[in-house]
């Protein structure tokens, strides 16, 4: 076993700096590989192989890899099946169009929007409307705007808070007394007279009460 060599402080500091530089370079390469996977669809193994053998040239990427893909190929086939019956009204299926639509409107369900388009075109009042690329682009743009407005309204409703009125405490001032016109005077009624009037009113039938009210008698 070789004897341990003592390092001077300067040599130890230099070794630490080299180790930190190597770690930073490894982290940079790892971030670059993850970015390549997201942009080109290359796997992590392919990225490491490209870093290890740069003389082999850039990795060829097919046009289908450069386009954003839908959630699955089944969704693209469902969109085709929904809208191909409108080929006589201008629809020409284009996988590139729907891939680009998925990239531009990532939060829209394209299959659901295709069903809405088909229902709208089946209405008798829309029998003459075309189903071309311009119509579909306009439809998807409006659908995304509607989605954003619904989300904004929902967020606004969630932020509204209810503030109950403060409870009436002992320090609350009393309500002011009502102010009567100058020509109105109030007369005090004897409680016994009022009680007798109520008893008499209860004995009367409804036709009798109506007759008294009509004659102006109380």
Secondary structure, DSSP 8 states (H G I E B T S, - for coil): --------HHHHHHHHHHHHHHHHHHHHHHHHHHHHHHHH---HHHHHHHHH-GGG------HHHHS---S-HHHHHHHHHHHGGGGGGT----HHHHHHHHHHTTTS-HHHHHHHHHHHHHSGGGTT---SHHHHHHHHHHHHHHHHHHHHHHHHHHH----------TT----------TT-------HHHHHHHHHHHHHS-HHHHHHHHHHT--
